[in-house]
Amino acid sequence: MVVSGTARVHRGDEEFLLTENQSTYIPVGVQHRLTNPGKIPLEIIEVQSGVIWARTTSSASRTCTGAATANRAFVCLSAYGS
């Protein structure tokens, strides 16, 4: 969920914008990318769930709790500069 700013989301072949209080779902295995197209910092809350997860991250300040396991969610508060 976008807490503040604007997120440009690339999900598979789609590209769209999300603004404050909007969110999206990304199915397992779908390639995706999140960028900040604006001038103000982008802050999001990210929730991941499932048995196994992996990620490649760049240019984000992130605070995370938990781990994605069979019955547990992984939650991150992330900030992306402009």
OpenMM code with the backbone's topology and positions (N, CA, C; nanometers):
from openmm import Vec3, app, unit

residues = "MET VAL VAL SER GLY THR ALA ARG VAL HIS ARG GLY ASP GLU GLU PHE LEU LEU THR GLU ASN GLN SER THR TYR ILE PRO VAL GLY VAL GLN HIS ARG LEU THR ASN PRO GLY LYS ILE PRO LEU GLU ILE ILE GLU VAL GLN SER GLY VAL ILE TRP ALA ARG THR THR SER SER ALA SER ARG THR CYS THR GLY ALA ALA THR ALA ASN ARG ALA PHE VAL CYS LEU SER ALA TYR GLY SER".split()
positions = [
    Vec3(0.0841, -0.1165, 0.0000),
    Vec3(0.0000, 0.0000, 0.0000),
    Vec3(0.0894, 0.1238, 0.0000),
    Vec3(0.0522, 0.2213, -0.0807),
    Vec3(0.1263, 0.3467, -0.0856),
    Vec3(0.0847, 0.4317, 0.0341),
    Vec3(0.1819, 0.4687, 0.1154),
    Vec3(0.1569, 0.5555, 0.2316),
    Vec3(0.1664, 0.7009, 0.1889),
    Vec3(0.2680, 0.7343, 0.1092),
    Vec3(0.2801, 0.8693, 0.0545),
    Vec3(0.3590, 0.8628, -0.0758),
    Vec3(0.3348, 0.9607, -0.1627),
    Vec3(0.4014, 0.9643, -0.2924),
    Vec3(0.3239, 0.8883, -0.3988),
    Vec3(0.3920, 0.8606, -0.5088),
    Vec3(0.3341, 0.7888, -0.6221),
    Vec3(0.4273, 0.6757, -0.6610),
    Vec3(0.3712, 0.5584, -0.6868),
    Vec3(0.4486, 0.4416, -0.7289),
    Vec3(0.4148, 0.4069, -0.8731),
    Vec3(0.5177, 0.3883, -0.9547),
    Vec3(0.4981, 0.3330, -1.0890),
    Vec3(0.5251, 0.1836, -1.0762),
    Vec3(0.4238, 0.1027, -1.1080),
    Vec3(0.4322, -0.0419, -1.0926),
    Vec3(0.4409, -0.1066, -1.2302),
    Vec3(0.5401, -0.1930, -1.2469),
    Vec3(0.5527, -0.2776, -1.3656),
    Vec3(0.5226, -0.4187, -1.3168),
    Vec3(0.4147, -0.4770, -1.3650),
    Vec3(0.3720, -0.6120, -1.3241),
    Vec3(0.3467, -0.6924, -1.4502),
    Vec3(0.4388, -0.7859, -1.4783),
    Vec3(0.4273, -0.8591, -1.6047),
    Vec3(0.4358, -0.7606, -1.7195),
    Vec3(0.3361, -0.7594, -1.8082),
    Vec3(0.3314, -0.6678, -1.9217),
    Vec3(0.2582, -0.5380, -1.8910),
    Vec3(0.2083, -0.5221, -1.7698),
    Vec3(0.1317, -0.4030, -1.7310),
    Vec3(0.2229, -0.2964, -1.6704),
    Vec3(0.1820, -0.1711, -1.6852),
    Vec3(0.2455, -0.0597, -1.6161),
    Vec3(0.1349, 0.0355, -1.5721),
    Vec3(0.1371, 0.0741, -1.4441),
    Vec3(0.0333, 0.1627, -1.3921),
    Vec3(0.0858, 0.2378, -1.2707),
    Vec3(0.0136, 0.3448, -1.2322),
    Vec3(0.0501, 0.4264, -1.1173),
    Vec3(-0.0406, 0.3970, -0.9989),
    Vec3(0.0174, 0.4035, -0.8791),
    Vec3(-0.0593, 0.3953, -0.7551),
    Vec3(-0.0277, 0.5194, -0.6731),
    Vec3(-0.1295, 0.5732, -0.6069),
    Vec3(-0.1108, 0.6888, -0.5205),
    Vec3(-0.1534, 0.6538, -0.3785),
    Vec3(-0.1477, 0.7518, -0.2904),
    Vec3(-0.1756, 0.7315, -0.1482),
    Vec3(-0.3019, 0.6484, -0.1243),
    Vec3(-0.2896, 0.5498, -0.0371),
    Vec3(-0.3974, 0.4578, 0.0033),
    Vec3(-0.4386, 0.3582, -0.1050),
    Vec3(-0.3630, 0.3453, -0.2118),
    Vec3(-0.3911, 0.2444, -0.3140),
    Vec3(-0.2911, 0.1300, -0.3007),
    Vec3(-0.3328, 0.0126, -0.3465),
    Vec3(-0.2455, -0.1052, -0.3404),
    Vec3(-0.2736, -0.1952, -0.4595),
    Vec3(-0.1899, -0.2972, -0.4746),
    Vec3(-0.2072, -0.3945, -0.5810),
    Vec3(-0.1618, -0.5308, -0.5318),
    Vec3(-0.1942, -0.6329, -0.6063),
    Vec3(-0.1538, -0.7697, -0.5761),
    Vec3(-0.0629, -0.8181, -0.6879),
    Vec3(0.0457, -0.8846, -0.6508),
    Vec3(0.1375, -0.9413, -0.7500),
    Vec3(0.1447, -1.0917, -0.7252),
    Vec3(0.0901, -1.1716, -0.8155),
    Vec3(0.0915, -1.3173, -0.7974),
    Vec3(0.2338, -1.3740, -0.7943),
    Vec3(0.2505, -1.4854, -0.7288),
    Vec3(0.3796, -1.5542, -0.7215),
    Vec3(0.4303, -1.5833, -0.8619),
    Vec3(0.5574, -1.5543, -0.8847),
    Vec3(0.6204, -1.5858, -1.0126),
    Vec3(0.6090, -1.4782, -1.1184),
    Vec3(0.5312, -1.3730, -1.0928),
    Vec3(0.5163, -1.2658, -1.1913),
    Vec3(0.6285, -1.1646, -1.1708),
    Vec3(0.7027, -1.1350, -1.2783),
    Vec3(0.8086, -1.0354, -1.2684),
    Vec3(0.7464, -0.9000, -1.2420),
    Vec3(0.8120, -0.8232, -1.1553),
    Vec3(0.7585, -0.6922, -1.1207),
    Vec3(0.8707, -0.5983, -1.0791),
    Vec3(0.8391, -0.4692, -1.0843),
    Vec3(0.9341, -0.3647, -1.0457),
    Vec3(0.8533, -0.2454, -0.9969),
    Vec3(0.9091, -0.1743, -0.9002),
    Vec3(0.8447, -0.0565, -0.8436),
    Vec3(0.9435, 0.0588, -0.8509),
    Vec3(0.8989, 0.1725, -0.9045),
    Vec3(0.9842, 0.2910, -0.9115),
    Vec3(0.9072, 0.4122, -0.8616),
    Vec3(0.9818, 0.5165, -0.8291),
    Vec3(0.9230, 0.6425, -0.7844),
    Vec3(0.9357, 0.7439, -0.8973),
    Vec3(0.8240, 0.7759, -0.9671),
    Vec3(0.8313, 0.8707, -1.0770),
    Vec3(0.8214, 1.0158, -1.0314),
    Vec3(0.7952, 1.0375, -0.9032),
    Vec3(0.7707, 1.1726, -0.8532),
    Vec3(0.8928, 1.2388, -0.7926),
    Vec3(0.8707, 1.3592, -0.7411),
    Vec3(0.9768, 1.4365, -0.6777),
    Vec3(0.9781, 1.4181, -0.5269),
    Vec3(0.8677, 1.3727, -0.4683),
    Vec3(0.8645, 1.3502, -0.3239),
    Vec3(0.8931, 1.2028, -0.2961),
    Vec3(0.9494, 1.1725, -0.1789),
    Vec3(0.9792, 1.0325, -0.1465),
    Vec3(0.8531, 0.9447, -0.1507),
    Vec3(0.8701, 0.8229, -0.1976),
    Vec3(0.7635, 0.7237, -0.2013),
    Vec3(0.7783, 0.6353, -0.0784),
    Vec3(0.6727, 0.6226, 0.0007),
    Vec3(0.6716, 0.5329, 0.1154),
    Vec3(0.5621, 0.4303, 0.0951),
    Vec3(0.5961, 0.3035, 0.1140),
    Vec3(0.4989, 0.1959, 0.0952),
    Vec3(0.5034, 0.1000, 0.2128),
    Vec3(0.3959, 0.0277, 0.2302),
    Vec3(0.3916, -0.0877, 0.3187),
    Vec3(0.3770, -0.2082, 0.2277),
    Vec3(0.4706, -0.3025, 0.2412),
    Vec3(0.4747, -0.4207, 0.1554),
    Vec3(0.4490, -0.5434, 0.2414),
    Vec3(0.3572, -0.6276, 0.1981),
    Vec3(0.3274, -0.7513, 0.2696),
    Vec3(0.3511, -0.8679, 0.1747),
    Vec3(0.4328, -0.9644, 0.2196),
    Vec3(0.4585, -1.0850, 0.1406),
    Vec3(0.4149, -1.2048, 0.2220),
    Vec3(0.3617, -1.3038, 0.1544),
    Vec3(0.3256, -1.4278, 0.2238),
    Vec3(0.3577, -1.5457, 0.1341),
    Vec3(0.3682, -1.6622, 0.1941),
    Vec3(0.3992, -1.7815, 0.1179),
    Vec3(0.5081, -1.8615, 0.1855),
    Vec3(0.5417, -1.9735, 0.1274),
    Vec3(0.6396, -2.0642, 0.1868),
    Vec3(0.7818, -2.0132, 0.1668),
    Vec3(0.8160, -1.9685, 0.0472),
    Vec3(0.9522, -1.9254, 0.0153),
    Vec3(0.9437, -1.7945, -0.0611),
    Vec3(1.0321, -1.7027, -0.0309),
    Vec3(1.0390, -1.5785, -0.1076),
    Vec3(1.1838, -1.5373, -0.1230),
    Vec3(1.2108, -1.4620, -0.2292),
    Vec3(1.3443, -1.4075, -0.2537),
    Vec3(1.3269, -1.2736, -0.3218),
    Vec3(1.4256, -1.1864, -0.3102),
    Vec3(1.4107, -1.0545, -0.3710),
    Vec3(1.5455, -0.9979, -0.4119),
    Vec3(1.5396, -0.9080, -0.5093),
    Vec3(1.6533, -0.8253, -0.5452),
    Vec3(1.6067, -0.6821, -0.5270),
    Vec3(1.6791, -0.6053, -0.4470),
    Vec3(1.6352, -0.4710, -0.4116),
    Vec3(1.7443, -0.3698, -0.4427),
    Vec3(1.7021, -0.2509, -0.4883),
    Vec3(1.7983, -0.1427, -0.5067),
    Vec3(1.7335, -0.0114, -0.4655),
    Vec3(1.8132, 0.0789, -0.4129),
    Vec3(1.7781, 0.2173, -0.3788),
    Vec3(1.6567, 0.2323, -0.2887),
    Vec3(1.6405, 0.1434, -0.1926),
    Vec3(1.5299, 0.1582, -0.0979),
    Vec3(1.5813, 0.1507, 0.0442),
    Vec3(1.5241, 0.2323, 0.1298),
    Vec3(1.5483, 0.2222, 0.2728),
    Vec3(1.4352, 0.1385, 0.3278),
    Vec3(1.4657, 0.0284, 0.3985),
    Vec3(1.3618, -0.0681, 0.4310),
    Vec3(1.3739, -0.1126, 0.5765),
    Vec3(1.2598, -0.1187, 0.6462),
    Vec3(1.2526, -0.1778, 0.7788),
    Vec3(1.1546, -0.2931, 0.7707),
    Vec3(1.1990, -0.4145, 0.8049),
    Vec3(1.1158, -0.5339, 0.7875),
    Vec3(1.1038, -0.6113, 0.9182),
    Vec3(0.9903, -0.6791, 0.9338),
    Vec3(0.9714, -0.7693, 1.0465),
    Vec3(0.9125, -0.8994, 0.9964),
    Vec3(0.9443, -1.0090, 1.0650),
    Vec3(0.8866, -1.1380, 1.0287),
    Vec3(0.9595, -1.2023, 0.9125),
    Vec3(0.9100, -1.3172, 0.8725),
    Vec3(0.9641, -1.3906, 0.7587),
    Vec3(0.8487, -1.4625, 0.6910),
    Vec3(0.8546, -1.4725, 0.5599),
    Vec3(0.7464, -1.5387, 0.4861),
    Vec3(0.7654, -1.6894, 0.4973),
    Vec3(0.6806, -1.7519, 0.5729),
    Vec3(0.6802, -1.8970, 0.5847),
    Vec3(0.5382, -1.9438, 0.5603),
    Vec3(0.5112, -2.0708, 0.5788),
    Vec3(0.3818, -2.1283, 0.5418),
    Vec3(0.2627, -2.0499, 0.5952),
    Vec3(0.2661, -2.0085, 0.7212),
    Vec3(0.1501, -1.9411, 0.7796),
    Vec3(0.1855, -1.8061, 0.8390),
    Vec3(0.2843, -1.7396, 0.7829),
    Vec3(0.3276, -1.6129, 0.8385),
    Vec3(0.3533, -1.5138, 0.7259),
    Vec3(0.3199, -1.3893, 0.7466),
    Vec3(0.3425, -1.2861, 0.6472),
    Vec3(0.4739, -1.2137, 0.6742),
    Vec3(0.5279, -1.1518, 0.5737),
    Vec3(0.6500, -1.0724, 0.5804),
    Vec3(0.6082, -0.9291, 0.5530),
    Vec3(0.6395, -0.8368, 0.6411),
    Vec3(0.5937, -0.6984, 0.6275),
    Vec3(0.7130, -0.6045, 0.6228),
    Vec3(0.7127, -0.5105, 0.5261),
    Vec3(0.8187, -0.4105, 0.5135),
    Vec3(0.7580, -0.2719, 0.5015),
    Vec3(0.8210, -0.1757, 0.5639),
    Vec3(0.7919, -0.0342, 0.5400),
    Vec3(0.9104, 0.0169, 0.4606),
    Vec3(0.8872, 0.0628, 0.3387),
    Vec3(0.9956, 0.1010, 0.2496),
    Vec3(0.9823, 0.2465, 0.2080),
    Vec3(1.0964, 0.3123, 0.1873),
    Vec3(1.0990, 0.4493, 0.1383),
    Vec3(1.1909, 0.4560, 0.0166),
    Vec3(1.1417, 0.5124, -0.0919),
    Vec3(1.2177, 0.5256, -0.2164),
    Vec3(1.2380, 0.6731, -0.2436),
    Vec3(1.3620, 0.7159, -0.2647),
    Vec3(1.3898, 0.8537, -0.2967),
    Vec3(1.3375, 0.8920, -0.4332),
    Vec3(1.3385, 1.0197, -0.4598),
    Vec3(1.2880, 1.0659, -0.5896),
    Vec3(1.3949, 1.0589, -0.6955),
] * unit.nanometer
topology = app.Topology()
chain = topology.addChain("A")
for resn in residues:
    res = topology.addResidue(resn, chain)
    for name in ("N", "CA", "C"):
        topology.addAtom(name, app.Element.getBySymbol(name[0]), res)
